[in-house]
């Protein structure tokens, strides 16, 4: 099962980067879910930082974005799903 991380616009970028790094050291992939521009911004910054954490260990990551329909408080929203995989 692919582990999922949900990122909000208020998420701590360093904490998210650490979580991504820890998961990618143990697994081959994960999903990062965002809704809105602010949360996508935080997720991309966290991925850039996580890449810096992982590269010295010989782990390269790549990201594939896609759309995902989700329900939030009974309303359908479009989320952006970032699939992170080891290269």
N, C-alpha and C positions, 0 to 999 in steps of 0.2 A: 504494500500500500504506500502510495506517495504521501509524504508528510506535507501539510499545508500550513502556511503562515499568512495571517491577515494583517495588513498594514493600514493604519489610519493616518490622517494628516497630522495627528498629534503624537504619533509614534516616535520614540527615541531612536534616531538613526543608528547610533553606535550599538544599541542593544539589539536591533534588528540585524545589523551586520554580523554581530557575534553569534546570533542564533542561526543565521544562514551558514556561516563558516562551520559551526559545530555540526550541523546536519550534513553538510556536504563532505565533511571529513569521514562520516560514518555511512552515508548513503550515496547513491549515484544520481539522484534527482530529488527535486522538491517543487512545490507550487507556491507562488506568492500571489495573493489576491488583493486587489485594490478597487476602491470605488471613488472616483473623483480625481481631479487634477492634483490636489494636495497630497493625497495618499500615494498616488503614482510617483510624484516627485520624491517623497520620502523613501519609497521602495527602490527607485533607481539609484539614489545616493547610497543607500545601504548596500546594494549590490556592488557598486563601485568600490566601497570600503571593504566589503567581504572579499572581493577579488584580490585586493591588496594584501589581505590576511592570508589567503590561500596560495597565491602564486609562489611565495618562497618555499612552500612545502611541495611544490611540483603539481599542484592541483589547478587546472584551468577550468573555468566555468563559461558556459554560454547560455544566453537567454532567448527564449522564443515567446513572443507576446501573442495573445489571442483574446477574444471576447467570450464572456460567460454571462448568461442570464441568471440572476439571483432574486430572491424575495427578501425585502427589508421592510419590516413593519407592515406586511400585507401588500406592499407595492413592488412591482417588478422593476428592477434596476439592471443596468448593464455594467458589469465589472470587467476589469482587465486582469487576465490571468497571465502571470509570467512563469513559464516553466523553466526551471534552472537545472541544467545537466552538466555533468563532467564531460570535458572534451576528450 
